[in-house]
Amino acid sequence: MSAYFLFDVREIRDPNKTKDYQDQVFATVAEYDGRYLSLGKPVDVLEGDWRPGIAVIIEFPNLERARQWYESELYRPIRQLRLDATDSCGVLLDGFNASAKG
């Protein structure tokens, strides 16, 4: 079942590091069978007071593959670029299979 990373980049503090991150990250996601579903599109908040900056959604085939990417030696130094260059949050969500519900 698919798994999803949701990142909210609230502020870019270092545009040069952010550019370095963007130049490298796409290949790492593809290496772990991931694909971008949303990248920086406008967000329409319908409920609550969440005010996302740049929202990013990445789909992976399953939780294991998603964690492998996030914790990989390939992504680790690139992830640090993002953490150093931005104020951001990230969560990993497990998908839901409606046909498998009780």
C-alpha positions as CSV (number, residue, x, y, z in Angstrom):
1,M,0.0,0.0,0.0
2,S,1.3,3.5,-0.9
3,A,2.9,5.8,1.7
4,Y,3.2,9.6,1.5
5,F,5.6,12.2,2.7
6,L,4.0,15.6,3.3
7,F,6.4,18.4,3.7
8,D,5.5,22.0,4.5
9,V,8.3,24.4,3.7
10,R,7.3,27.5,5.7
11,E,10.3,29.7,5.0
12,I,13.4,29.6,2.8
13,R,16.3,31.0,4.7
14,D,19.1,30.2,2.3
15,P,18.0,30.2,-1.4
16,N,21.4,28.9,-2.6
17,K,21.2,25.8,-0.4
18,T,17.6,25.3,-1.3
19,K,18.6,25.4,-5.0
20,D,21.3,22.8,-4.3
21,Y,18.7,20.7,-2.6
22,Q,16.3,21.0,-5.5
23,D,19.0,20.1,-8.0
24,Q,19.7,16.8,-6.3
25,V,16.5,15.6,-4.6
26,F,14.5,14.5,-7.6
27,A,16.9,11.8,-8.6
28,T,17.0,10.3,-5.1
29,V,13.2,10.1,-4.9
30,A,13.1,8.3,-8.3
31,E,15.9,5.9,-7.1
32,Y,13.5,4.8,-4.3
33,D,10.5,4.4,-6.6
34,G,8.9,7.7,-5.4
35,R,7.0,10.2,-7.4
36,Y,5.9,13.8,-6.7
37,L,2.2,14.3,-6.5
38,S,2.2,18.0,-5.5
39,L,5.1,20.5,-5.5
40,G,4.5,24.0,-4.4
41,K,1.0,24.5,-5.8
42,P,-1.3,26.9,-4.1
43,V,-3.0,25.4,-1.0
44,D,-6.7,26.2,-0.3
45,V,-7.2,25.8,3.4
46,L,-10.8,24.8,3.9
47,E,-10.8,24.1,7.7
48,G,-8.7,25.1,10.6
49,D,-5.8,27.6,10.8
50,W,-3.0,25.8,9.1
51,R,-1.1,28.2,6.8
52,P,1.3,26.1,4.7
53,G,4.1,27.7,2.8
54,I,5.3,25.4,0.1
55,A,3.5,22.1,0.3
56,V,5.1,19.0,-1.1
57,I,3.6,15.5,-1.4
58,I,5.7,12.5,-2.4
59,E,4.3,9.0,-3.0
60,F,6.2,5.8,-2.4
61,P,5.0,2.3,-3.1
62,N,5.0,1.5,0.7
63,L,6.2,2.7,4.1
64,E,9.3,0.6,3.9
65,R,10.4,2.1,0.7
66,A,9.6,5.6,1.9
67,R,11.7,5.1,5.1
68,Q,14.5,3.6,3.1
69,W,14.6,6.8,1.0
70,Y,14.4,9.2,4.0
71,E,17.1,7.4,5.9
72,S,19.4,6.5,3.0
73,E,23.0,7.5,2.6
74,L,22.0,8.9,-0.7
75,Y,19.4,11.3,0.7
76,R,20.9,12.1,4.1
77,P,23.3,14.9,3.0
78,I,20.7,16.3,0.7
79,R,18.1,16.3,3.5
80,Q,20.6,18.2,5.7
81,L,20.7,20.9,3.0
82,R,16.9,21.4,3.3
83,L,17.0,21.4,7.1
84,D,19.8,24.0,7.1
85,A,18.2,26.2,4.4
86,T,14.5,26.1,5.4
87,D,12.0,26.2,8.2
88,S,10.0,23.1,7.3
89,C,8.0,20.2,8.8
90,G,7.5,16.7,7.4
91,V,5.3,13.8,8.1
92,L,5.1,10.2,6.8
93,L,1.6,8.9,6.2
94,D,0.5,5.3,5.5
95,G,-2.0,4.9,2.8
96,F,-5.4,3.4,3.2
97,N,-6.9,0.5,1.3
98,A,-10.7,0.9,1.5
99,S,-11.3,-2.6,0.2
100,A,-9.3,-4.0,3.2
101,K,-11.4,-2.4,5.9
102,G,-13.1,-4.6,8.5
